[in-house]
Amino acid sequence: MNWAQRYAMSRPRAVRSNPPVIRAQCGTRHGYNLHGQNDENSCELCLEAVNDYANKRNRSLGVLEFQPAQCGTNGRYMRHLREEGIPVNCPECLRAHNEYVQWYNLSPEVRQQALQGGEV
């Protein structure tokens, strides 16, 4: 059992056993709220309406859409590990991960000096 599974097991979850009831308000945020108030799962129309509203609101506030990590970054290296397992065969990601590990292993004083423009 991995960490994510153990974490999910320890969190209390509200399990709603009531099937969704289709109402005239379904397909709106108000319909989504009614499902929750009546202790039932949300229907697909209400879920889509809430997600569309959140996406439009986020774009209007300037929040960018999620973009997965690109090859040549430590984040993509970690994604390779999760999805494909060991070993990682992408040379750009291996180089980026090695640079990250070298940076992480530096002492805090040396890292601070490098950030202020000094030599490492």
A tleap script that builds the chain and sets N, CA, C and O, in Angstrom:
source leaprc.protein.ff14SB
mol = sequence {
  NMET ASN TRP ALA GLN ARG TYR ALA MET SER
  ARG PRO ARG ALA VAL ARG SER ASN PRO PRO
  VAL ILE ARG ALA GLN CYS GLY THR ARG HIE
  GLY TYR ASN LEU HIE GLY GLN ASN ASP GLU
  ASN SER CYS GLU LEU CYS LEU GLU ALA VAL
  ASN ASP TYR ALA ASN LYS ARG ASN ARG SER
  LEU GLY VAL LEU GLU PHE GLN PRO ALA GLN
  CYS GLY THR ASN GLY ARG TYR MET ARG HIE
  LEU ARG GLU GLU GLY ILE PRO VAL ASN CYS
  PRO GLU CYS LEU ARG ALA HIE ASN GLU TYR
  VAL GLN TRP TYR ASN LEU SER PRO GLU VAL
  ARG GLN GLN ALA LEU GLN GLY GLY GLU CVAL
}
set mol.1.N position { 0.850 -1.178 0.000 }
set mol.1.CA position { 0.000 0.000 0.000 }
set mol.1.C position { 0.893 1.238 0.000 }
set mol.1.O position { 1.792 1.368 0.831 }
set mol.2.N position { 0.634 2.149 -0.944 }
set mol.2.CA position { 1.474 3.338 -1.033 }
set mol.2.C position { 0.941 4.449 -0.123 }
set mol.2.O position { -0.095 4.307 0.528 }
set mol.3.N position { 1.681 5.552 -0.102 }
set mol.3.CA position { 1.344 6.648 0.805 }
set mol.3.C position { -0.030 7.226 0.500 }
set mol.3.O position { -0.793 7.510 1.423 }
set mol.4.N position { -0.362 7.405 -0.777 }
set mol.4.CA position { -1.634 8.023 -1.153 }
set mol.4.C position { -2.818 7.168 -0.693 }
set mol.4.O position { -3.837 7.700 -0.252 }
set mol.5.N position { -2.681 5.855 -0.794 }
set mol.5.CA position { -3.755 4.970 -0.356 }
set mol.5.C position { -3.918 5.031 1.158 }
set mol.5.O position { -5.042 5.062 1.660 }
set mol.6.N position { -2.798 5.048 1.892 }
set mol.6.CA position { -2.876 5.142 3.358 }
set mol.6.C position { -3.504 6.468 3.772 }
set mol.6.O position { -4.313 6.509 4.699 }
set mol.7.N position { -3.135 7.558 3.087 }
set mol.7.CA position { -3.678 8.867 3.410 }
set mol.7.C position { -5.179 8.904 3.144 }
set mol.7.O position { -5.944 9.435 3.949 }
set mol.8.N position { -5.598 8.340 2.014 }
set mol.8.CA position { -7.019 8.343 1.668 }
set mol.8.C position { -7.825 7.522 2.668 }
set mol.8.O position { -8.968 7.869 2.968 }
set mol.9.N position { -7.251 6.444 3.185 }
set mol.9.CA position { -7.968 5.608 4.149 }
set mol.9.C position { -8.157 6.319 5.479 }
set mol.9.O position { -9.137 6.070 6.181 }
set mol.10.N position { -7.230 7.202 5.831 }
set mol.10.CA position { -7.297 7.853 7.137 }
set mol.10.C position { -8.258 9.039 7.148 }
set mol.10.O position { -8.641 9.512 8.218 }
set mol.11.N position { -8.653 9.524 5.968 }
set mol.11.CA position { -9.538 10.687 5.893 }
set mol.11.C position { -10.994 10.244 5.945 }
set mol.11.O position { -11.389 9.345 5.202 }
set mol.12.N position { -11.797 10.857 6.809 }
set mol.12.CA position { -13.215 10.512 6.828 }
set mol.12.C position { -13.903 11.041 5.563 }
set mol.12.O position { -13.696 12.188 5.168 }
set mol.13.N position { -14.702 10.213 4.953 }
set mol.13.CA position { -15.404 10.587 3.733 }
set mol.13.C position { -16.902 10.421 3.943 }
set mol.13.O position { -17.345 9.466 4.581 }
set mol.14.N position { -17.664 11.337 3.415 }
set mol.14.CA position { -19.113 11.212 3.457 }
set mol.14.C position { -19.535 10.378 2.261 }
set mol.14.O position { -19.413 10.815 1.116 }
set mol.15.N position { -20.024 9.196 2.523 }
set mol.15.CA position { -20.471 8.314 1.451 }
set mol.15.C position { -21.970 8.490 1.300 }
set mol.15.O position { -22.745 8.214 2.216 }
set mol.16.N position { -22.355 8.953 0.134 }
set mol.16.CA position { -23.773 9.172 -0.128 }
set mol.16.C position { -24.304 7.986 -0.914 }
set mol.16.O position { -23.855 7.707 -2.025 }
set mol.17.N position { -25.256 7.299 -0.327 }
set mol.17.CA position { -25.791 6.112 -0.983 }
set mol.17.C position { -27.035 6.409 -1.802 }
set mol.17.O position { -27.477 5.569 -2.586 }
set mol.18.N position { -27.602 7.596 -1.629 }
set mol.18.CA position { -28.822 7.933 -2.357 }
set mol.18.C position { -28.493 8.265 -3.805 }
set mol.18.O position { -27.603 9.077 -4.057 }
set mol.19.N position { -29.188 7.656 -4.767 }
set mol.19.CA position { -28.946 8.006 -6.172 }
set mol.19.C position { -29.462 9.413 -6.454 }
set mol.19.O position { -30.355 9.896 -5.758 }
set mol.20.N position { -28.905 10.078 -7.475 }
set mol.20.CA position { -29.354 11.438 -7.768 }
set mol.20.C position { -30.786 11.460 -8.298 }
set mol.20.O position { -31.209 10.569 -9.036 }
set mol.21.N position { -31.504 12.478 -7.912 }
set mol.21.CA position { -32.850 12.717 -8.418 }
set mol.21.C position { -32.735 13.826 -9.453 }
set mol.21.O position { -32.119 14.860 -9.195 }
set mol.22.N position { -33.320 13.617 -10.611 }
set mol.22.CA position { -33.272 14.632 -11.663 }
set mol.22.C position { -34.380 15.650 -11.390 }
set mol.22.O position { -35.554 15.298 -11.275 }
set mol.23.N position { -33.978 16.919 -11.290 }
set mol.23.CA position { -34.912 18.013 -10.997 }
set mol.23.C position { -34.895 19.013 -12.152 }
set mol.23.O position { -34.076 18.920 -13.066 }
set mol.24.N position { -35.801 19.950 -12.089 }
set mol.24.CA position { -35.839 21.014 -13.102 }
set mol.24.C position { -34.581 21.874 -13.024 }
set mol.24.O position { -34.164 22.447 -14.030 }
set mol.25.N position { -33.970 21.972 -11.842 }
set mol.25.CA position { -32.784 22.819 -11.659 }
set mol.25.C position { -31.491 22.125 -12.089 }
set mol.25.O position { -30.435 22.757 -12.100 }
set mol.26.N position { -31.552 20.853 -12.438 }
set mol.26.CA position { -30.333 20.126 -12.816 }
set mol.26.C position { -29.687 20.794 -14.021 }
set mol.26.O position { -30.367 21.269 -14.930 }
set mol.27.N position { -28.371 20.818 -14.007 }
set mol.27.CA position { -27.609 21.504 -15.044 }
set mol.27.C position { -27.214 22.903 -14.625 }
set mol.27.O position { -26.697 23.670 -15.436 }
set mol.28.N position { -27.455 23.253 -13.341 }
set mol.28.CA position { -27.071 24.565 -12.812 }
set mol.28.C position { -26.330 24.368 -11.499 }
set mol.28.O position { -26.344 23.282 -10.920 }
set mol.29.N position { -25.683 25.432 -11.040 }
set mol.29.CA position { -25.018 25.369 -9.740 }
set mol.29.C position { -26.031 25.174 -8.625 }
set mol.29.O position { -25.748 24.485 -7.645 }
set mol.30.N position { -27.197 25.767 -8.760 }
set mol.30.CA position { -28.241 25.605 -7.746 }
set mol.30.C position { -28.678 24.139 -7.669 }
set mol.30.O position { -28.899 23.613 -6.578 }
set mol.31.N position { -28.802 23.486 -8.815 }
set mol.31.CA position { -29.151 22.067 -8.830 }
set mol.31.C position { -28.090 21.226 -8.146 }
set mol.31.O position { -28.409 20.269 -7.440 }
set mol.32.N position { -26.816 21.582 -8.354 }
set mol.32.CA position { -25.711 20.879 -7.688 }
set mol.32.C position { -25.833 21.026 -6.174 }
set mol.32.O position { -25.654 20.054 -5.441 }
set mol.33.N position { -26.135 22.230 -5.705 }
set mol.33.CA position { -26.289 22.460 -4.266 }
set mol.33.C position { -27.473 21.681 -3.701 }
set mol.33.O position { -27.410 21.186 -2.576 }
set mol.34.N position { -28.550 21.572 -4.475 }
set mol.34.CA position { -29.710 20.813 -4.008 }
set mol.34.C position { -29.379 19.332 -3.808 }
set mol.34.O position { -29.867 18.701 -2.870 }
set mol.35.N position { -28.550 18.787 -4.694 }
set mol.35.CA position { -28.136 17.388 -4.523 }
set mol.35.C position { -27.436 17.214 -3.177 }
set mol.35.O position { -27.715 16.265 -2.444 }
set mol.36.N position { -26.535 18.127 -2.860 }
set mol.36.CA position { -25.817 18.039 -1.585 }
set mol.36.C position { -26.731 18.223 -0.388 }
set mol.36.O position { -26.571 17.541 0.624 }
set mol.37.N position { -27.678 19.128 -0.490 }
set mol.37.CA position { -28.597 19.368 0.626 }
set mol.37.C position { -29.497 18.164 0.885 }
set mol.37.O position { -29.922 17.933 2.017 }
set mol.38.N position { -29.785 17.400 -0.166 }
set mol.38.CA position { -30.641 16.228 -0.014 }
set mol.38.C position { -29.841 14.946 0.169 }
set mol.38.O position { -30.389 13.848 0.064 }
set mol.39.N position { -28.538 15.084 0.445 }
set mol.39.CA position { -27.671 13.954 0.752 }
set mol.39.C position { -27.701 12.894 -0.342 }
set mol.39.O position { -27.913 11.709 -0.083 }
set mol.40.N position { -27.482 13.358 -1.583 }
set mol.40.CA position { -27.450 12.431 -2.705 }
set mol.40.C position { -26.279 12.788 -3.604 }
set mol.40.O position { -25.762 13.904 -3.556 }
set mol.41.N position { -25.870 11.840 -4.415 }
set mol.41.CA position { -24.807 12.097 -5.376 }
set mol.41.C position { -25.304 13.067 -6.434 }
set mol.41.O position { -26.496 13.113 -6.740 }
set mol.42.N position { -24.378 13.844 -6.993 }
set mol.42.CA position { -24.747 14.807 -8.030 }
set mol.42.C position { -24.877 14.112 -9.376 }
set mol.42.O position { -24.150 13.163 -9.669 }
set mol.43.N position { -25.808 14.590 -10.188 }
set mol.43.CA position { -25.958 14.044 -11.535 }
set mol.43.C position { -24.877 14.641 -12.440 }
set mol.43.O position { -24.230 15.625 -12.081 }
set mol.44.N position { -24.691 14.042 -13.607 }
set mol.44.CA position { -23.663 14.492 -14.537 }
set mol.44.C position { -23.906 15.927 -15.014 }
set mol.44.O position { -22.955 16.689 -15.181 }
set mol.45.N position { -25.155 16.296 -15.231 }
set mol.45.CA position { -25.465 17.660 -15.690 }
set mol.45.C position { -25.002 18.705 -14.680 }
set mol.45.O position { -24.431 19.732 -15.049 }
set mol.46.N position { -25.257 18.428 -13.398 }
set mol.46.CA position { -24.869 19.390 -12.357 }
set mol.46.C position { -23.359 19.448 -12.197 }
set mol.46.O position { -22.799 20.525 -11.993 }
set mol.47.N position { -22.696 18.305 -12.288 }
set mol.47.CA position { -21.236 18.297 -12.197 }
set mol.47.C position { -20.612 19.103 -13.336 }
set mol.47.O position { -19.673 19.869 -13.119 }
set mol.48.N position { -21.134 18.929 -14.539 }
set mol.48.CA position { -20.625 19.697 -15.680 }
set mol.48.C position { -20.862 21.191 -15.490 }
set mol.48.O position { -19.993 22.005 -15.803 }
set mol.49.N position { -22.040 21.551 -14.977 }
set mol.49.CA position { -22.358 22.971 -14.769 }
set mol.49.C position { -21.406 23.601 -13.754 }
set mol.49.O position { -20.926 24.715 -13.965 }
set mol.50.N position { -21.131 22.901 -12.661 }
set mol.50.CA position { -20.238 23.443 -11.628 }
set mol.50.C position { -18.815 23.546 -12.162 }
set mol.50.O position { -18.131 24.536 -11.901 }
set mol.51.N position { -18.359 22.544 -12.904 }
set mol.51.CA position { -17.009 22.588 -13.462 }
set mol.51.C position { -16.869 23.688 -14.502 }
set mol.51.O position { -15.849 24.376 -14.539 }
set mol.52.N position { -17.885 23.864 -15.351 }
set mol.52.CA position { -17.840 24.947 -16.341 }
set mol.52.C position { -17.783 26.315 -15.667 }
set mol.52.O position { -17.017 27.187 -16.078 }
set mol.53.N position { -18.596 26.495 -14.632 }
set mol.53.CA position { -18.596 27.765 -13.904 }
set mol.53.C position { -17.221 28.030 -13.294 }
set mol.53.O position { -16.696 29.140 -13.391 }
set mol.54.N position { -16.639 27.005 -12.663 }
set mol.54.CA position { -15.328 27.181 -12.032 }
set mol.54.C position { -14.267 27.505 -13.072 }
set mol.54.O position { -13.418 28.365 -12.839 }
set mol.55.N position { -14.301 26.828 -14.219 }
set mol.55.CA position { -13.321 27.097 -15.267 }
set mol.55.C position { -13.452 28.517 -15.802 }
set mol.55.O position { -12.444 29.203 -15.973 }
set mol.56.N position { -14.676 28.970 -16.071 }
set mol.56.CA position { -14.879 30.339 -16.567 }
set mol.56.C position { -14.422 31.372 -15.542 }
set mol.56.O position { -13.792 32.371 -15.887 }
set mol.57.N position { -14.748 31.117 -14.286 }
set mol.57.CA position { -14.351 32.050 -13.222 }
set mol.57.C position { -12.831 32.112 -13.110 }
set mol.57.O position { -12.260 33.198 -13.002 }
set mol.58.N position { -12.177 30.960 -13.134 }
set mol.58.CA position { -10.721 30.931 -13.031 }
set mol.58.C position { -10.073 31.647 -14.204 }
set mol.58.O position { -9.118 32.399 -14.007 }
set mol.59.N position { -10.572 31.433 -15.433 }
set mol.59.CA position { -9.987 32.106 -16.591 }
set mol.59.C position { -10.183 33.614 -16.493 }
set mol.59.O position { -9.295 34.375 -16.877 }
set mol.60.N position { -11.345 34.062 -15.980 }
set mol.60.CA position { -11.575 35.503 -15.860 }
set mol.60.C position { -10.669 36.128 -14.804 }
set mol.60.O position { -10.348 37.314 -14.886 }
set mol.61.N position { -10.254 35.338 -13.810 }
set mol.61.CA position { -9.340 35.836 -12.782 }
set mol.61.C position { -7.875 35.717 -13.189 }
set mol.61.O position { -6.986 36.157 -12.459 }
set mol.62.N position { -7.624 35.123 -14.353 }
set mol.62.CA position { -6.254 35.005 -14.844 }
set mol.62.C position { -5.547 33.740 -14.419 }
set mol.62.O position { -4.335 33.624 -14.602 }
set mol.63.N position { -6.265 32.791 -13.860 }
set mol.63.CA position { -5.652 31.523 -13.476 }
set mol.63.C position { -5.466 30.698 -14.735 }
set mol.63.O position { -6.419 30.480 -15.484 }
set mol.64.N position { -4.250 30.240 -14.974 }
set mol.64.CA position { -3.968 29.480 -16.179 }
set mol.64.C position { -4.444 28.041 -16.033 }
set mol.64.O position { -4.528 27.509 -14.926 }
set mol.65.N position { -4.746 27.436 -17.146 }
set mol.65.CA position { -5.155 26.042 -17.153 }
set mol.65.C position { -3.945 25.168 -16.823 }
set mol.65.O position { -2.817 25.506 -17.184 }
set mol.66.N position { -4.176 24.049 -16.141 }
set mol.66.CA position { -3.091 23.160 -15.731 }
set mol.66.C position { -2.386 22.590 -16.952 }
set mol.66.O position { -3.026 22.089 -17.876 }
set mol.67.N position { -1.068 22.672 -16.946 }
set mol.67.CA position { -0.254 22.066 -17.985 }
set mol.67.C position { 0.675 21.054 -17.327 }
set mol.67.O position { 1.408 21.421 -16.409 }
set mol.68.N position { 0.674 19.799 -17.757 }
set mol.68.CA position { 1.566 18.820 -17.149 }
set mol.68.C position { 3.031 19.179 -17.414 }
set mol.68.O position { 3.351 19.884 -18.371 }
set mol.69.N position { 3.901 18.682 -16.552 }
set mol.69.CA position { 5.325 18.980 -16.661 }
set mol.69.C position { 5.874 18.465 -17.994 }
set mol.69.O position { 5.476 17.409 -18.485 }
set mol.70.N position { 6.788 19.234 -18.557 }
set mol.70.CA position { 7.405 18.870 -19.833 }
set mol.70.C position { 8.697 18.110 -19.580 }
set mol.70.O position { 9.292 18.232 -18.509 }
set mol.71.N position { 9.134 17.328 -20.558 }
set mol.71.CA position { 10.403 16.607 -20.432 }
set mol.71.C position { 11.537 17.615 -20.255 }
set mol.71.O position { 11.518 18.701 -20.833 }
set mol.72.N position { 12.511 17.237 -19.454 }
set mol.72.CA position { 13.621 18.119 -19.149 }
set mol.72.C position { 13.437 18.819 -17.815 }
set mol.72.O position { 14.182 19.746 -17.496 }
set mol.73.N position { 12.450 18.388 -17.028 }
set mol.73.CA position { 12.222 18.957 -15.700 }
set mol.73.C position { 12.171 17.839 -14.670 }
set mol.73.O position { 11.906 16.684 -15.006 }
set mol.74.N position { 12.423 18.186 -13.424 }
set mol.74.CA position { 12.358 17.192 -12.363 }
set mol.74.C position { 10.928 16.685 -12.170 }
set mol.74.O position { 10.724 15.516 -11.840 }
set mol.75.N position { 9.950 17.547 -12.372 }
set mol.75.CA position { 8.561 17.130 -12.254 }
set mol.75.C position { 8.205 16.043 -13.262 }
set mol.75.O position { 7.492 15.095 -12.932 }
set mol.76.N position { 8.698 16.178 -14.489 }
set mol.76.CA position { 8.429 15.160 -15.509 }
set mol.76.C position { 9.177 13.872 -15.171 }
set mol.76.O position { 8.672 12.777 -15.422 }
set mol.77.N position { 10.382 13.997 -14.603 }
set mol.77.CA position { 11.123 12.809 -14.158 }
set mol.77.C position { 10.292 12.023 -13.153 }
set mol.77.O position { 10.188 10.800 -13.250 }
set mol.78.N position { 9.693 12.729 -12.177 }
set mol.78.CA position { 8.873 12.057 -11.173 }
set mol.78.C position { 7.635 11.435 -11.814 }
set mol.78.O position { 7.190 10.367 -11.394 }
set mol.79.N position { 7.081 12.092 -12.823 }
set mol.79.CA position { 5.925 11.531 -13.513 }
set mol.79.C position { 6.309 10.261 -14.268 }
set mol.79.O position { 5.549 9.293 -14.290 }
set mol.80.N position { 7.513 10.268 -14.899 }
set mol.80.CA position { 8.010 9.045 -15.545 }
set mol.80.C position { 8.064 7.910 -14.527 }
set mol.80.O position { 7.634 6.795 -14.822 }
set mol.81.N position { 8.587 8.182 -13.339 }
set mol.81.CA position { 8.686 7.145 -12.310 }
set mol.81.C position { 7.317 6.606 -11.935 }
set mol.81.O position { 7.137 5.394 -11.825 }
set mol.82.N position { 6.347 7.499 -11.738 }
set mol.82.CA position { 5.003 7.057 -11.356 }
set mol.82.C position { 4.349 6.231 -12.446 }
set mol.82.O position { 3.749 5.193 -12.169 }
set mol.83.N position { 4.463 6.688 -13.682 }
set mol.83.CA position { 3.716 6.057 -14.766 }
set mol.83.C position { 4.435 4.860 -15.373 }
set mol.83.O position { 3.790 3.878 -15.739 }
set mol.84.N position { 5.755 4.924 -15.486 }
set mol.84.CA position { 6.473 3.901 -16.230 }
set mol.84.C position { 7.323 3.000 -15.343 }
set mol.84.O position { 7.683 1.893 -15.744 }
set mol.85.N position { 7.642 3.461 -14.153 }
set mol.85.CA position { 8.500 2.674 -13.273 }
set mol.85.C position { 9.967 2.937 -13.528 }
set mol.85.O position { 10.328 3.743 -14.386 }
set mol.86.N position { 10.797 2.262 -12.787 }
set mol.86.CA position { 12.245 2.442 -12.874 }
set mol.86.C position { 12.769 1.481 -13.926 }
set mol.86.O position { 12.247 0.367 -13.976 }
set mol.87.N position { 13.736 1.789 -14.765 }
set mol.87.CA position { 14.485 3.032 -14.867 }
set mol.87.C position { 13.821 4.036 -15.811 }
set mol.87.O position { 13.011 3.669 -16.662 }
set mol.88.N position { 14.174 5.275 -15.644 }
set mol.88.CA position { 13.684 6.338 -16.523 }
set mol.88.C position { 14.636 6.414 -17.708 }
set mol.88.O position { 15.847 6.557 -17.537 }
set mol.89.N position { 14.079 6.318 -18.907 }
set mol.89.CA position { 14.909 6.271 -20.111 }
set mol.89.C position { 15.014 7.604 -20.832 }
set mol.89.O position { 15.602 7.668 -21.912 }
set mol.90.N position { 14.467 8.657 -20.272 }
set mol.90.CA position { 14.494 9.960 -20.926 }
set mol.90.C position { 15.762 10.708 -20.491 }
set mol.90.O position { 15.879 11.063 -19.318 }
set mol.91.N position { 16.708 10.956 -21.399 }
set mol.91.CA position { 17.972 11.596 -20.991 }
set mol.91.C position { 17.787 13.028 -20.485 }
set mol.91.O position { 18.508 13.457 -19.585 }
set mol.92.N position { 16.831 13.776 -21.049 }
set mol.92.CA position { 16.615 15.157 -20.587 }
set mol.92.C position { 16.118 15.172 -19.149 }
set mol.92.O position { 16.546 15.997 -18.342 }
set mol.93.N position { 15.212 14.252 -18.836 }
set mol.93.CA position { 14.662 14.198 -17.476 }
set mol.93.C position { 15.707 13.713 -16.481 }
set mol.93.O position { 15.759 14.194 -15.349 }
set mol.94.N position { 16.546 12.756 -16.899 }
set mol.94.CA position { 17.625 12.289 -16.022 }
set mol.94.C position { 18.582 13.430 -15.689 }
set mol.94.O position { 19.000 13.583 -14.541 }
set mol.95.N position { 18.932 14.241 -16.716 }
set mol.95.CA position { 19.829 15.377 -16.485 }
set mol.95.C position { 19.185 16.378 -15.535 }
set mol.95.O position { 19.841 16.880 -14.622 }
set mol.96.N position { 17.899 16.670 -15.746 }
set mol.96.CA position { 17.203 17.634 -14.884 }
set mol.96.C position { 17.122 17.118 -13.449 }
set mol.96.O position { 17.286 17.889 -12.504 }
set mol.97.N position { 16.871 15.818 -13.281 }
set mol.97.CA position { 16.793 15.254 -11.933 }
set mol.97.C position { 18.159 15.298 -11.253 }
set mol.97.O position { 18.250 15.608 -10.065 }
set mol.98.N position { 19.221 14.991 -11.997 }
set mol.98.CA position { 20.570 15.049 -11.411 }
set mol.98.C position { 20.924 16.464 -10.968 }
set mol.98.O position { 21.533 16.648 -9.914 }
set mol.99.N position { 20.549 17.459 -11.756 }
set mol.99.CA position { 20.787 18.851 -11.365 }
set mol.99.C position { 20.001 19.196 -10.106 }
set mol.99.O position { 20.513 19.881 -9.220 }
set mol.100.N position { 18.760 18.723 -10.023 }
set mol.100.CA position { 17.934 18.973 -8.837 }
set mol.100.C position { 18.559 18.334 -7.603 }
set mol.100.O position { 18.617 18.958 -6.544 }
set mol.101.N position { 19.025 17.103 -7.730 }
set mol.101.CA position { 19.628 16.413 -6.586 }
set mol.101.C position { 20.906 17.122 -6.155 }
set mol.101.O position { 21.151 17.270 -4.957 }
set mol.102.N position { 21.721 17.562 -7.103 }
set mol.102.CA position { 22.939 18.299 -6.758 }
set mol.102.C position { 22.600 19.582 -6.003 }
set mol.102.O position { 23.251 19.914 -5.013 }
set mol.103.N position { 21.580 20.303 -6.473 }
set mol.103.CA position { 21.162 21.538 -5.810 }
set mol.103.C position { 20.641 21.245 -4.414 }
set mol.103.O position { 20.963 21.964 -3.469 }
set mol.104.N position { 19.850 20.207 -4.277 }
set mol.104.CA position { 19.239 19.856 -2.998 }
set mol.104.C position { 20.296 19.446 -1.979 }
set mol.104.O position { 20.140 19.702 -0.785 }
set mol.105.N position { 21.367 18.814 -2.440 }
set mol.105.CA position { 22.415 18.338 -1.533 }
set mol.105.C position { 23.387 19.431 -1.099 }
set mol.105.O position { 24.218 19.197 -0.223 }
set mol.106.N position { 23.300 20.613 -1.691 }
set mol.106.CA position { 24.145 21.721 -1.250 }
set mol.106.C position { 23.688 22.198 0.120 }
set mol.106.O position { 22.517 22.067 0.478 }
set mol.107.N position { 24.617 22.749 0.877 }
set mol.107.CA position { 24.240 23.284 2.181 }
set mol.107.C position { 23.393 24.541 1.982 }
set mol.107.O position { 23.506 25.197 0.947 }
set mol.108.N position { 22.551 24.885 2.950 }
set mol.108.CA position { 21.706 26.081 2.813 }
set mol.108.C position { 22.519 27.351 2.585 }
set mol.108.O position { 22.087 28.240 1.852 }
set mol.109.N position { 23.691 27.441 3.206 }
set mol.109.CA position { 24.515 28.646 3.030 }
set mol.109.C position { 24.989 28.778 1.593 }
set mol.109.O position { 24.981 29.872 1.029 }
set mol.110.N position { 25.402 27.661 1.002 }
set mol.110.CA position { 25.890 27.701 -0.381 }
set mol.110.C position { 24.738 28.012 -1.331 }
set mol.110.O position { 24.912 28.768 -2.287 }
set mol.111.N position { 23.574 27.439 -1.078 }
set mol.111.CA position { 22.409 27.734 -1.921 }
set mol.111.C position { 22.048 29.215 -1.854 }
set mol.111.O position { 21.755 29.839 -2.874 }
set mol.112.N position { 22.073 29.771 -0.643 }
set mol.112.CA position { 21.741 31.186 -0.481 }
set mol.112.C position { 22.751 32.062 -1.210 }
set mol.112.O position { 22.389 33.056 -1.840 }
set mol.113.N position { 24.020 31.679 -1.116 }
set mol.113.CA position { 25.059 32.439 -1.792 }
set mol.113.C position { 24.852 32.386 -3.311 }
set mol.113.O position { 25.032 33.389 -4.002 }
set mol.114.N position { 24.475 31.220 -3.820 }
set mol.114.CA position { 24.250 31.071 -5.274 }
set mol.114.C position { 23.041 31.902 -5.694 }
set mol.114.O position { 23.058 32.497 -6.771 }
set mol.115.N position { 22.007 31.957 -4.883 }
set mol.115.CA position { 20.821 32.734 -5.224 }
set mol.115.C position { 21.119 34.233 -5.227 }
set mol.115.O position { 20.482 34.995 -5.955 }
set mol.116.N position { 22.078 34.650 -4.419 }
set mol.116.CA position { 22.445 36.068 -4.367 }
set mol.116.C position { 23.459 36.450 -5.433 }
set mol.116.O position { 23.919 37.591 -5.476 }
set mol.117.N position { 23.813 35.487 -6.302 }
set mol.117.CA position { 24.680 35.806 -7.421 }
set mol.117.C position { 26.125 35.407 -7.217 }
set mol.117.O position { 26.974 35.727 -8.050 }
set mol.118.N position { 26.421 34.727 -6.146 }
set mol.118.CA position { 27.794 34.284 -5.916 }
set mol.118.C position { 28.100 32.992 -6.657 }
set mol.118.O position { 27.217 32.373 -7.252 }
set mol.119.N position { 29.360 32.598 -6.610 }
set mol.119.CA position { 29.804 31.349 -7.235 }
set mol.119.C position { 29.511 30.183 -6.303 }
set mol.119.O position { 29.574 30.313 -5.081 }
set mol.120.N position { 29.189 29.034 -6.909 }
set mol.120.CA position { 28.933 27.815 -6.097 }
set mol.120.C position { 30.186 26.995 -6.052 }
set mol.120.O position { 30.207 25.933 -5.430 }
savepdb mol mol.pdb
quit
